[in-house]
């Protein structure tokens, strides 16, 4: 577990997912991510909590990417996925804290780079990733798949995403002055 100011970041347990105030589809997706981890998939689902309330999550995908272009050009590079912060707590730096905690965990596992995909229309997310020193991938946008998990079953759609990559071996940014980091 990591504590940054009063925000606790830790690996998820099954009961956590139902405590998140996300939509039903996201809950099913997170249960599927947790199932994959339990079945031996390399990945980690983290939650962020404050005052006993879970207010965010992020998934670290350490398996080969589903998309052929990513497997070919970013072999062995983990992906950050499913960053979410409860709307009531957005614009308070929680997304940044989750991203930085994820990067730290990946760095400790020996990863030298990390990548993520984002819909270019999601301007706030693009700005966040650029502020965190992610660089737009030189191969352009790609078609990615998006898993949908519903009570009626699983289906996949495609979406066009910009890929952003960050080098994890460069000197890490010092924590912001208002961030007190304590690993527990």
C-alpha positions in Angstrom: 0.0 0.0 0.0 1.2 3.5 -0.7 -0.1 6.6 1.1 0.2 10.0 -0.6 -1.1 12.7 1.7 -4.4 11.2 2.8 -4.9 9.1 -0.4 -4.3 5.3 0.0 -3.3 3.3 -3.1 -3.4 -0.4 -2.9 -4.1 -3.6 -4.9 -7.8 -4.3 -5.2 -9.7 -7.0 -3.5 -13.0 -8.4 -4.9 -15.2 -6.4 -2.4 -13.6 -3.2 -3.5 -15.2 -3.3 -7.0 -18.7 -3.1 -5.8 -17.8 -0.2 -3.4 -16.7 1.9 -6.3 -19.3 4.4 -7.6 -18.8 3.4 -11.2 -21.4 2.3 -13.8 -22.3 -1.4 -14.0 -20.3 -2.0 -17.2 -17.1 -0.7 -15.5 -17.8 -3.0 -12.5 -18.1 -6.0 -14.8 -14.8 -4.9 -16.5 -13.0 -4.6 -13.2 -14.3 -8.0 -12.1 -12.9 -9.5 -15.3 -9.5 -7.8 -14.8 -9.4 -9.2 -11.3 -10.4 -12.7 -12.6 -7.6 -12.5 -15.1 -5.1 -11.6 -12.4 -6.4 -14.6 -10.3 -5.9 -16.9 -13.3 -2.2 -15.9 -13.5 -2.3 -13.0 -15.9 0.4 -10.5 -15.4 -1.3 -7.3 -14.3 -2.4 -5.3 -11.4 -5.6 -3.5 -10.5 -5.1 -0.6 -8.0 -7.7 1.4 -6.1 -7.4 4.8 -4.5 -9.2 5.5 -1.3 -9.7 8.4 1.1 -11.5 8.3 4.4 -12.6 4.8 3.8 -14.3 5.6 0.5 -12.9 4.2 -2.8 -12.6 7.0 -5.3 -10.5 5.8 -8.2 -8.8 2.9 -9.9 -6.2 2.1 -12.6 -5.1 -1.1 -14.3 -1.6 -2.1 -15.2 -1.6 -4.5 -18.1 1.7 -6.5 -18.3 0.7 -9.0 -20.9 1.4 -8.6 -24.6 -1.0 -6.1 -26.1 -4.0 -7.3 -28.0 -3.3 -4.9 -30.9 -0.7 -6.2 -33.5 0.8 -2.7 -34.0 1.5 -2.4 -30.2 3.0 -5.9 -30.0 5.3 -5.2 -32.9 6.5 -1.7 -31.9 6.2 -1.8 -28.1 7.2 -5.4 -27.4 7.3 -6.0 -23.6 6.0 -2.6 -22.8 3.2 -2.6 -20.2 0.0 -0.6 -20.7 -1.8 1.6 -18.3 -5.6 1.2 -18.7 -8.9 2.1 -17.1 -7.8 5.2 -15.2 -11.0 6.4 -13.4 -11.6 8.9 -10.7 -15.0 9.5 -9.1 -16.5 12.6 -10.6 -16.9 14.2 -7.2 -13.1 14.0 -6.6 -11.8 15.0 -10.1 -9.4 17.9 -10.6 -7.8 17.3 -7.2 -4.7 15.5 -8.5 -6.0 12.0 -7.8 -5.5 10.9 -11.5 -1.9 12.2 -11.3 -1.3 10.3 -8.1 -2.7 7.0 -9.5 -0.5 7.4 -12.6 2.7 8.2 -10.7 2.0 5.3 -8.3 1.5 3.0 -11.3 4.7 4.2 -13.0 6.7 3.7 -9.7 5.4 0.1 -9.4 6.3 -0.7 -13.1 9.7 0.9 -12.6 10.3 -1.3 -9.6 9.5 -4.4 -11.7 12.2 -3.4 -14.2 10.1 -1.9 -16.9 11.9 0.8 -18.9 8.8 2.3 -20.7 5.0 2.4 -20.3 2.3 3.1 -22.9 -1.4 4.0 -22.9 -4.1 4.7 -25.4 -6.6 7.5 -25.3 -9.4 8.8 -27.4 -8.1 12.1 -28.8 -11.4 13.7 -28.1 -10.8 13.2 -24.4 -8.9 16.5 -24.1 -8.6 16.4 -20.3 -6.9 12.9 -20.4 -4.6 14.0 -23.2 -3.6 17.0 -21.2 -3.0 14.9 -18.1 -0.8 12.5 -19.9 1.2 15.2 -21.6 1.7 17.0 -18.3 3.1 13.7 -17.0 5.7 13.6 -19.8 4.0 11.1 -22.0 5.0 11.5 -25.7 2.7 10.8 -28.6 3.7 7.6 -30.3 5.4 8.3 -33.7 3.3 5.6 -35.5 0.1 7.6 -35.4 -3.3 6.6 -34.1 -4.4 3.0 -34.2 -7.6 1.0 -34.0 -7.8 -0.5 -30.5 -10.4 -2.9 -29.2 -12.6 -2.1 -26.2 -14.0 -4.9 -24.1 -17.5 -4.5 -22.8 -18.6 -6.8 -20.0 -22.3 -6.7 -19.3 -24.7 -9.1 -17.4 -25.8 -10.3 -20.9 -22.2 -11.2 -21.9 -19.0 -9.9 -23.3 -18.5 -8.1 -26.6 -15.8 -6.0 -28.3 -15.9 -2.8 -30.2 -13.1 -0.8 -31.8 -12.1 2.7 -31.3 -9.3 4.9 -32.6 -6.8 5.9 -30.0 -3.7 8.0 -29.9 -0.9 6.1 -28.2 1.3 7.8 -25.6 4.6 6.4 -24.4 6.8 7.4 -21.4 10.3 6.5 -20.6 10.5 5.2 -17.0 14.3 5.2 -16.8 14.8 8.9 -16.9 15.1 10.8 -13.7 11.7 10.7 -12.1 9.9 13.9 -11.6 10.2 15.0 -7.9 6.9 14.6 -6.1 4.8 17.8 -6.1 5.3 19.9 -3.0 1.8 19.0 -1.8 2.5 15.3 -2.1 3.8 13.4 0.8 4.6 9.8 -0.3 4.9 7.0 2.2 5.2 3.3 1.1 3.8 0.9 3.6 
